[in-house]
Amino acid sequence: MKHAHKFYIGGDWVDPTLLSTREVVDPSTEQPIGTIAIGSAADAHKAIAAARSAFASFSQTTKEERLALLKRILAILKRRNDEIGDVISREMGAPLAMARGEQAALGAIHFEQTIKACETFAFEYMQGSTRIVHEPVGVVAMITPWNWPINQIACKVAPALATGCTMVLKPSEIAPFNAVIFAEIMDEAGVPAGVFNLVQGDGPTVGAVLASHPDVDMVSFTGSTRAGIAVAQAAAPTVKRVHQELGGKSPNIILRSADFAAAVSAGARRCFGNSGQSCNAPTRMLVPAERMDEASAIAAKEAAMLVVGPPSDARTNLGPVASVAQFEKIQALIAAGIAEGAELVAGGLGRPSHLNAGYYISPTIFARVTNSMTIAREEIFGPVLSIIGYQTEDEAVAIANDTPYGLAAYIQGDPLEARSVACRLRAGTVRLNQSAWDGAAPFGGYKQSGNGREYGKFGLHEFTEIKGIVGFTSDEGVTKT
């Protein structure tokens, strides 16, 4: 990759202050596919300075100018979609068709939704005699994950540009190449120098500088709750805005009124999508206790139909998990489920027998899980489903809410009943009856799943400060002629 050993700072591809590299590993083969430059604190300081310098002019651009920029970026994103998908497939293991059709495509969708929201967004309006003004929050540090990389880059960069912010992006060092392509797109689209900056690196070095630097006005972080706490602690002394989209342990309540077989099958498939590496995956399936055996059998049958294999194979449904660290963490949690007495009905420990390399995990299902078990409490971030029984709707709601997380929840059943239950769940997004993803719906969590919201108009609000100019229509102090 042409720019793998450079950073994009101040509108140019520049060499790191000191060249240090890290191997990027293909999780399907466990072999390196290239190296990436890893930045230092000095590189982060340079990028922040470039963003700060560019803010004075970019913050004063018109909405029309920013919309034109967003549309140029969108056109190039669409043109390079398959290239981005191919890179994502290799660096984090998503099946190729899914990497192109979902992983990469979501980047363009976020720009489309931001454009639509920006076109109607009132950056200024009158409230009585007061002028209400939404102004850009300033220089934004963006720290993004490896599991849906372009999705998370785009849903931060697009609203930041739309509102007039400048930014420094630090993508995950596990899946960094897609971010290089994204920076190339920004350059080709003519983003003004210093408005968008890219520095590769790790959290303890580059991430820590971005979170703590006094010239950064906001940190937008997506990742684990553990890392999110560290970011918030680093940001606290400078009292900057901290936006976090963190972990999840999402419940999927299957009501007695649901089409049971269809709901269990669809719930299992959704849990296993992206090899379970989605923060909003429905990993706790709540079913009527008297139908536990039936639910287990249906889910196990669904798991058996999934093909685990190389991302390049068109038959593959589940690729590997992204790294050896992720593989080992998931293995330990599967072992904990077995040790704590959950009933293993599909999958289990070890790599699937037909594969001799790669970080592959069979879709794994535990039945008769209690909500106090480790596998029901901790975010596994792998293809592991826990089935929990409930007696009453009230108990189902109590179990669903009995988690430190609150990112998403799912309900299957009679629409009126499902809507009633949705109002009782402590989660940022509730999806009813296998509803389609909505790129304009607010996305973010309650409790330890974070704070703030992304997507559409909600992302625009996140990147603005609100100013009230009181007495805007008053004649006081105005010389009349």
N, C-alpha and C positions, 0 to 999 in steps of 0.2 A: 504494500500500500504506500502510495507516494508520500503522504504526509504523516506516516506513523511515528516518526521520530522528531516531529516538530509540534509546536503549539500555535494556535491562532490567536494572536494578541495585537490589538491596535490596527486591525485590518490587514495584517501580514502573517505569513507563515514564518515563524522564528524558531531558532535553535533554543533548546533548554539552556539554562544557566550552566548546569553541569549535566552531561548526558549520562543518565542512568536508565536502564531498560528492564522490562519485565516480559517474560514469555506469556503469550496468550494461548491457552490450551483448548483444543477441540475436545469437548466432553464425550463425544462419541468414540474417539480413538485414544484418548488420554495423551495425545501427541501435540507438540507445539505447532501452531499455524503461523506464527510470526511473533514479533516483539513490538512493544509500545514504549515510547519514552515516558518516564515517570518523573513528574515535576517536583520541585523543591519549594520551600517557603518563598524564596526569591522570585520564582516564576509566578506564584500566586500574587505576590505584591505587585509585580509588573502588570498583570492582568487587571487587578483592581484599580490601579492607577489609570490604565487606559479607559476603563469603564467610567471612572469618575470624571475624567477629562471630557469624555464624549457626552456625558449627561446634560451639560449646560445647553448644548445645541439640540440634541435629540429630544429632550423633554419639551421643547418649544415647537416641535413640528405639528402640523395639522393632522386631524383625524384622516383626512383624505390622503395625505402623503403616506401615513402609516398603513392605511388599507392597500394602497398601491404596492407597497413593499411586501405585505403579507401575501398578496395575490401572485407576485413574482416568485416568492418562495414556494408557494403551493404548486405552481406549474412545474418547477424543477423537482420538487419532491415526488410528484406523480411520474415524471419522466424517469427518475432513478429508483423507483419503487422496488423493482425486482432485484436490483443490485444491492439495495439495503437489506432486503429479505434474505438474499443469499449469504451476506455477511453475518447477519443475526443468527441464521441457522447454524453456521459453522462455529460461532464463538459462544453461543449459549445453548445450542442443541435443539431448538424448535424444529419440528418437521418442516421440510422446505415449503410445501404448499401453504401451511399455516403461517410460516414466517413471512411469506410474500403477501398472502391474502388477509392476514390479521395483524401480525406484529408490525410490518412496515406500513401497511395501509392505514393503520390508526393514526400515524403521524399526519398524513394528509387530511384525515377526517377532523382532527383537532384544529388544524389551520382553517378548514372550511367552517367549522362551528364558531371559531373565534371571529372570523370575518363577518359571518352573519350576525353575531352578537354585537360586534363593534359598530356595524352600520346603523343600529338603532339605539346604541348606548348614549345616554345623555351625560356627557362629561360636564356640562354646566346647565343649571336651571335656576329659576327664581322660586323662593319660598317666602312669600310676603315681600318684605323689603330686603331680604337677605339673598345674596347670590351663593348658591351651593356649587362648589367646584370639586370635581374629582381630578386630582393631579397624580402624576407618576410617583410611586413610593421612593424611587431613587435607584441606586445600584443594588442589584439582586444577585446573590450567590445561589447557584442551583447545583444541588448534589443529587444525582439520579442513580437508579439501581440497574441491575443486569437482567431482571426477569421479563420486563416489557420495556426495553430501553428507549426506542424511538417514541413510543407512546408517552413515556414520562418526560422525555426531553421536549417534545412538541407541546404538551399540555401546560408546560411552564413557559417556554420561549415565546409561543404565539401570543398569549395575553400580555406578557411583559413588553413585547414589541408594540402591541396594539395600544397600550396605555402610555408609551413613551419612556419606559425604563431602559436602562442599560444593564449588562449582565456578564457574569463569569460562570461558565458551566464546567463542573467536574463530573464526568460520567464514571460509571463503575469501571475499575481496572480489570474486572473479569470479562466484560463485553465492551471494549472501548472502540473498536474499529467503526461501528456504525456511527458513532459520534464524530469521527473524522470526516466521513462522507457528509454528515449533516453540516459541519463547518464549511466544507467545500461548497455546499448548496447556498449557505448564507453568503459566502464570498461572491459566488456567481450572481446571486440575486441583487448584489449591490448594497448590502447592509452597510451603513456608514461606519467608518473606521472607529473601533473602540466600543461600538454598541453591543456587539456579541464577541465574547472571548472564550476560548477553549483551552483549558489546562488539564492534562491527564495527571493522575496521581492517586495516592491512597488517602483514606480518611484521616489518620493521625497526623499527616504532614500537610497536604494541600487542603483537605477538608477542614482541619482545625483552624488554619489561617483564614479561610473564607468565613467561617462561623464567627470568629472573634474580632475580625478587623474593624476598626472604627469607621472606615470609609465605606463599609457595606451596610446598607440600610435595611436589608431584608434577606433572610435565608429561606429558601424553599427546598425542603428535604423530603425525599421519599426513600424509605428503607425500613429497617427493623426498629422496633420500639427501643431496644437497647441503644442503638446508634443515635436515634432521635433524641434521647435523653442527653447524650453527650453533646450533641449539637446545641440543644437548648441551654445547657450549662455553659458552654463556651460563648454563646451569644449574650447571656444575661448581663455581664458587666457593661456592655454598650447599649443595652435596652433597645436592641433592634427588633423588628418584627420577625417572628419565627413561624413559618407555615410548615406543617408536618403531615405527611400521609404515611402512616406507620403500619403495624401488623394487624392481623385479623384472625378470628376464629369463628367464622360465620356459621350461624345455624340455618338449617333448611327444615322448616316445620311442614310435615306432610299431615294435613288434617284428615279426619275421618271422611270428609266429604270429597276428597280428591279422587281422581282416577289413579288408583294406587300403583298399579304396575307401571303406567306411563310416568308417574311422578318419581318413583324410585329409580327407574332407568335413567331418566333425564338428569336427576340429581347426582347420580354416580358419574355420569359422563361429564357433567359440569365440574365436579370436584377434581376429576383427573385431567382436565384440559390443561395444556401447557405443562404437563407432568406435575400438576399440583402446585406449580410455582406462581401462584397468583394470590395477592394479599386478601382478595375478596372471595376466594374459593369457598364453596359451601361444604366445609369439612366435617361439620356435625349434622348428621341427618337424624331428625327427631320423628319417630313413628309411634303410632298407638302400640302400647306394650303387647297387646294380644296378637299383633301382626308382625312381631319381631322375626319369627322364622321365615315368614313369607318375604319380608323386606330383605333379609339376608340372602335368600336364594335368588331373588330378582337382581340384586346388586352384584352378587357373585357371577351370575350369568352375563351381566353387562361387562364386567371386568374381563371375563374370559374371551370376549369378542374383540378386545382391544389388542392391537399389534404393537409390541414394544420392539423398537429396532432403530437402525440408522436413520437420521433425519433425511438423507438423500433418497431413501426408498419410498416410492409413492404409496406403498401399503401401510406405512408406519402411522400409527395414531399417537404414540407416546415416544418421544425421544429421550435422551438421557437427562438427568438433572445437571445443573450447570457446572459443578465443580466437585473435586474430591472432598472438600470440607462439607459441602451440602450433602453429598452421598453419605458420609460418615455420621453426620447429625441425624439424618433420617433413619439410618440403620439403628442408631442408639434409641431413637424414640419407638421404632417398631419393637425392638427388644423390650422396652419398658412396657409397652402394651401387653405383650405376651406374659411378662413377669407379674404384672398386676392383675392378671386373670381375665382380660378381655378375650372374647372368642374370635380366633383368627379364621375367617371364612374364605379368604382369597389372598394370594400373594404371600408376602412374608419376607424373611431375611435373605440377603444375598442377591447377586445379579441373576437375572433369568438364565436358565441353563443353556439356552441356544446362543448366548452371546458370551464371548471370551474376553472382551475388553470394553471399556466405556463405563460411565457412571449411570448405569441403567438400574431401574427399580421397577419391579412388577407392580401393577395397580393392586393395592393392599386394602383389605376391608376387615374391620373389627366389628363384631356384633356384641350386644349386651354390654356396651360400654356405660359406665356411670360418669357423671359429669365431674367427679372428683379425681378421675384417673389422669395421669400425665398426658396421655394422648388426646384428652378432651380439653386440657387446660392450655397446653403449649402450642404455639404456631409451628407446625411441622414443616411446611413449605415443600411438600412432596406429595406423591400420589397415594395418600393414605386417607381413608374415609372411616369415621367412627359413627356407628349407628346406636342411638340412645332411645330407650323406650320411655313413653309418658302415659299417664292414666287419664288426665283431664287437660282441657285446653289451658286452664290456668297454670297447671304444672309445666306444660310445654313452654309457655311464655316465661315462667320463672327460670327454667333451665336455659332457655335461649339467652336471657339477660344475665345469667350467672357466669360472667366472663369478664376479665379485665379489658377486653376489646369491645369495639362497637363500630366496625367499619361497614359491614353489610349484613343483610339477613334475607332469607328467601322463604316464601310461603306458597304452598300448593293446596288448592281446595276451592270450595264455592266462593265466587268473587266477593260477595257481601261479607261472608265470614272472614275471608282473607284480609279485606280492607280493615275490618274491626281489629283483627290481631295485629296488623301492621302498625296501628296507632299505639300499641302497647310495647313495641320493641325499641330498645335503646341502640339504634344503629343509624348511620348516616344515609344509607341507601337500603331500601327494602324492595325486592323484586317479586312480583306476584305472578304465579302460574307460568313460569318459564318465559317471561317477557323478554323482548329483545333488548340489547344494550342501547342506551340512549346517551349519545355524546354531548348532549346539552343539559342533561340532568346533573345536579350538584354531586360531586364525588369527594368524600372525605369522611372522617370518623368521629365518633364519640369516644370518651374515656381515653384509654391508652392507644387508641388507633389514630390519635393525632388531633389537629385543630385546623380550621380553615377549610375551604372548599375549592375544588378545581372544576374545569370544563365550562365552556360557554360563557354566559354573562357572569357566572359566579367567579370564574377565573379573573375576569376584568376587575371585579370589585376587590379581589385579593391583592392586586398589584397597584392599588391606588390609595392615596391619602385623601381625606375629605376636609376641605377648607370652607368655612363660612365667612363671607364678606358681608358683614352686618351694616345696614344702612346704605346698601348699594344704590337704592333709588331715592335716597334722601337728597334734598337740595342744600342741606347744611354745609357751609364752607365753600359753596360753589358761587363764583362770581357771575352775576347775571349781566348780560349786555343787551 
